[in-house]
Amino acid sequence: GFGGDWVSGVCFPVPFTLLLLPAQARGGLERDPRGTPPGAPPNRQYRRASPNPLCEEACATMRCIEEHAKLSRAHIGHFDLHDTTDTDNSLFSPTKFARDGVSAQPWHEIPLGFYGVYSSATPSEPEPEVLAFAKATIAGVAATGYPIAPSDEHGNIIGEKAAAEGILVINGKEWGINGAHTDAKYAITTECYPQMPQEPPYNELAAPDPRFTLDKCNAAQVGCIEAGIEYIIKVEQL
């Protein structure tokens, strides 16, 4: 996971090369902040045409992936693993607005559970292959028993219209999300909420919820990756 706080892995034979980049945001792993030391949150810094020099981690990640892609016949899949802290709305966003000197933006409830973010040039009408891959990965998560994030009363997830249960399709290149800077045919950014710190007092939930343990969060991420890779192998006949 790019944020530095997801540490599991997946091991099974696949007919292609896996490039693994664990815990790219080393400051996040060591100190649990969202931003890099210069104050640039890595999440939205993946713009190949205009890399942000204040986010060394994103720049290095893009260079590494591009170099390996040149050695491959194709870049077919991309899995960017995230979880969402329960301080996104109470700490990170207010701090960011204050730092940038802007008014607070509309607050959106972060749903409990797992959802996937997928990229399309036409988010309101995503390509059939984007939706098919999305549904396969979410089904893989559901098979682990981890709750899938529900849409709100407006059919949205974090303020954006959900394409289906647990599926958020956006224009990833405009947002600058990881994966959208590549030519990967199948790409997902996972979101597992709430993040389960390994020790208190970082979690702000009123009471521990047995559905959202660290082990279950890890299992959900693994289920997503396994289902996604199996889908790619089947559809691409690898």
C-alpha positions as CSV (number, residue, x, y, z in Angstrom):
1,G,0.0,0.0,0.0
2,F,1.3,3.4,-0.9
3,G,0.3,4.9,2.4
4,G,2.7,2.7,4.3
5,D,0.3,1.0,6.6
6,W,-0.8,-2.1,4.7
7,V,1.8,-4.9,5.1
8,S,0.4,-8.1,3.8
9,G,1.2,-9.8,0.4
10,V,-0.1,-12.3,-2.0
11,C,1.8,-15.3,-3.2
12,F,0.6,-17.6,-6.0
13,P,1.8,-18.5,-9.5
14,V,0.9,-16.0,-12.3
15,P,1.8,-15.9,-16.0
16,F,3.2,-12.5,-15.8
17,T,5.7,-10.4,-13.8
18,L,4.5,-8.7,-10.6
19,L,6.2,-5.4,-9.6
20,L,5.7,-4.8,-5.9
21,L,6.2,-1.3,-4.4
22,P,5.4,-1.6,-0.7
23,A,5.0,1.4,1.7
24,Q,6.2,4.1,-0.7
25,A,5.3,6.9,1.7
26,R,8.0,6.1,4.3
27,G,7.0,9.1,6.4
28,G,3.5,7.8,6.7
29,L,4.8,4.4,7.8
30,E,7.0,5.9,10.4
31,R,4.9,8.7,11.8
32,D,1.3,8.1,10.5
33,P,0.9,11.5,8.7
34,R,-0.8,11.8,5.3
35,G,1.5,14.2,3.7
36,T,5.2,13.9,2.7
37,P,7.8,16.0,4.7
38,P,7.3,19.0,2.3
39,G,3.6,18.7,2.9
40,A,2.3,17.2,-0.4
41,P,-0.2,14.3,0.2
42,P,0.8,11.5,-2.3
43,N,-2.7,10.4,-3.1
44,R,-3.4,12.9,-6.0
45,Q,0.2,13.5,-7.2
46,Y,0.3,10.9,-10.1
47,R,0.3,13.2,-13.1
48,R,2.9,12.0,-15.6
49,A,2.8,15.2,-17.6
50,S,3.2,17.5,-14.6
51,P,5.0,15.7,-11.7
52,N,5.0,17.5,-8.4
53,P,8.7,17.9,-7.2
54,L,7.4,18.3,-3.6
55,C,6.2,14.6,-3.7
56,E,9.4,12.6,-4.2
57,E,7.5,9.4,-3.5
58,A,5.0,9.8,-6.3
59,C,7.7,10.9,-8.8
60,A,9.9,7.9,-7.9
61,T,6.9,5.5,-8.2
62,M,6.0,6.8,-11.6
63,R,9.6,6.6,-12.8
64,C,9.9,3.0,-11.5
65,I,6.7,1.8,-13.1
66,E,7.5,3.5,-16.4
67,E,11.0,1.9,-16.5
68,H,9.6,-1.6,-15.9
69,A,6.8,-1.1,-18.3
70,K,9.3,-0.4,-21.1
71,L,10.8,-3.9,-20.4
72,S,7.4,-5.5,-20.7
73,R,5.1,-6.4,-23.6
74,A,2.3,-4.6,-21.9
75,H,1.3,-3.1,-18.5
76,I,-1.9,-5.0,-17.9
77,G,-2.9,-4.4,-14.3
78,H,-2.4,-2.0,-11.4
79,F,-3.5,-2.4,-7.8
80,D,-3.0,0.6,-5.5
81,L,-3.8,-0.4,-2.0
82,H,-5.2,2.2,0.5
83,D,-7.2,2.3,3.6
84,T,-9.0,5.4,4.9
85,T,-8.2,6.7,8.3
86,D,-11.0,7.7,10.6
87,T,-9.3,11.2,10.9
88,D,-9.8,12.1,7.2
89,N,-12.6,14.5,7.9
90,S,-11.8,15.4,11.5
91,L,-8.0,16.1,11.1
92,F,-6.5,15.7,7.7
93,S,-8.9,17.8,5.6
94,P,-9.2,20.7,8.0
95,T,-5.4,20.8,8.4
96,K,-5.0,20.8,4.6
97,F,-7.6,23.6,4.1
98,A,-5.9,25.7,6.8
99,R,-2.4,25.1,5.2
100,D,-3.6,26.1,1.8
101,G,-5.6,29.1,3.1
102,V,-8.9,28.0,1.6
103,S,-12.4,27.8,2.9
104,A,-13.5,24.3,4.1
105,Q,-14.9,22.2,1.3
106,P,-18.2,20.3,1.6
107,W,-17.9,17.4,4.1
108,H,-18.9,13.9,2.9
109,E,-19.5,11.0,5.2
110,I,-16.9,8.3,4.7
111,P,-18.9,5.0,4.5
112,L,-17.9,2.0,6.7
113,G,-16.6,-0.8,4.6
114,F,-14.6,-1.4,1.4
115,Y,-14.9,0.3,-1.9
116,G,-12.9,0.5,-5.1
117,V,-12.0,3.5,-7.2
118,Y,-11.7,2.9,-10.9
119,S,-10.7,5.2,-13.7
120,S,-12.6,6.0,-16.9
121,A,-12.5,8.9,-19.4
122,T,-16.3,8.8,-19.2
123,P,-17.1,8.2,-15.5
124,S,-20.9,8.6,-16.0
125,E,-20.8,5.9,-18.6
126,P,-17.8,3.7,-17.8
127,E,-16.5,1.2,-20.3
128,P,-18.0,-2.4,-19.9
129,E,-14.5,-3.8,-19.2
130,V,-14.0,-1.3,-16.4
131,L,-17.3,-2.3,-14.7
132,A,-16.6,-6.0,-15.2
133,F,-13.2,-5.8,-13.6
134,A,-14.7,-3.6,-10.8
135,K,-17.4,-6.1,-10.0
136,A,-14.9,-9.0,-10.0
137,T,-12.7,-7.3,-7.4
138,I,-15.5,-6.2,-5.2
139,A,-16.9,-9.8,-5.3
140,G,-13.5,-11.0,-4.1
141,V,-13.7,-8.7,-1.1
142,A,-17.2,-9.7,-0.3
143,A,-16.1,-13.4,-0.3
144,T,-13.8,-12.6,2.6
145,G,-16.8,-11.4,4.7
146,Y,-15.5,-7.8,4.9
147,P,-18.4,-5.3,4.5
148,I,-18.8,-3.5,1.2
149,A,-19.2,0.3,1.7
150,P,-22.8,1.4,1.1
151,S,-23.8,4.4,-0.9
152,D,-25.5,7.3,0.9
153,E,-29.1,8.4,0.4
154,H,-28.1,10.2,-2.8
155,G,-26.4,7.1,-4.3
156,N,-23.0,8.6,-3.7
157,I,-19.7,7.5,-2.1
158,I,-17.7,10.4,-0.7
159,G,-19.7,12.8,-2.8
160,E,-19.4,11.0,-6.1
161,K,-22.1,8.9,-7.8
162,A,-21.5,5.2,-7.3
163,A,-21.6,3.0,-10.4
164,A,-22.6,0.0,-8.4
165,E,-22.2,-1.4,-4.8
166,G,-18.8,-0.4,-3.6
167,I,-17.7,0.8,-7.0
168,L,-16.7,4.4,-7.7
169,V,-15.6,5.4,-11.2
170,I,-13.8,8.7,-11.7
171,N,-11.6,10.3,-14.3
172,G,-8.4,9.2,-12.7
173,K,-6.1,11.3,-14.8
174,E,-7.9,14.5,-13.7
175,W,-7.8,13.4,-10.1
176,G,-4.2,12.3,-10.3
177,I,-4.7,9.0,-8.6
178,N,-2.2,6.2,-8.7
179,G,-2.6,3.9,-11.7
180,A,-4.2,6.5,-13.9
181,H,-0.7,7.7,-15.0
182,T,-0.1,4.2,-16.5
183,D,-1.5,2.5,-19.5
184,A,-2.7,-0.4,-17.5
185,K,-5.9,-1.9,-18.9
186,Y,-7.2,-2.9,-15.4
187,A,-6.6,-0.6,-12.5
188,I,-8.0,-0.1,-9.0
189,T,-7.4,2.0,-6.0
190,T,-8.7,0.2,-2.9
191,E,-10.2,2.0,0.1
192,C,-10.7,0.1,3.3
193,Y,-12.5,2.1,6.0
194,P,-11.9,2.5,8.8
195,Q,-8.2,2.1,9.1
196,M,-7.3,-0.1,12.1
197,P,-4.2,1.2,13.9
198,Q,-2.1,-1.4,15.5
199,E,-2.4,0.3,18.9
200,P,-4.6,3.0,20.5
201,P,-5.3,5.9,20.9
202,Y,-5.3,6.7,17.2
203,N,-8.7,5.2,16.4
204,E,-11.6,7.6,17.0
205,L,-14.4,5.1,16.7
206,A,-16.6,5.2,19.7
207,A,-16.2,1.5,20.3
208,P,-14.3,-1.3,18.5
209,D,-16.3,-3.0,15.8
210,P,-15.4,-6.7,15.3
211,R,-16.2,-6.4,11.6
212,F,-13.2,-4.0,11.0
213,T,-10.1,-5.5,12.5
214,L,-6.6,-5.1,11.0
215,D,-6.5,-8.8,10.0
216,K,-9.9,-8.5,8.3
217,C,-8.8,-5.4,6.5
218,N,-5.7,-7.2,5.2
219,A,-7.8,-10.2,4.2
220,A,-10.1,-7.9,2.2
221,Q,-7.2,-6.4,0.3
222,V,-5.8,-9.9,-0.5
223,G,-9.3,-11.0,-1.6
224,C,-9.4,-8.0,-4.0
225,I,-6.0,-8.7,-5.5
226,E,-6.6,-12.4,-5.9
227,A,-10.0,-11.9,-7.6
228,G,-8.6,-9.1,-9.8
229,I,-5.6,-11.2,-11.0
230,E,-7.8,-14.3,-11.6
231,Y,-10.2,-12.1,-13.6
232,I,-7.3,-10.7,-15.7
233,I,-5.9,-14.2,-16.4
234,K,-9.3,-15.5,-17.4
235,V,-10.4,-12.6,-19.6
236,E,-7.0,-12.1,-21.3
237,Q,-6.6,-15.9,-21.6
238,L,-3.1,-15.7,-20.1
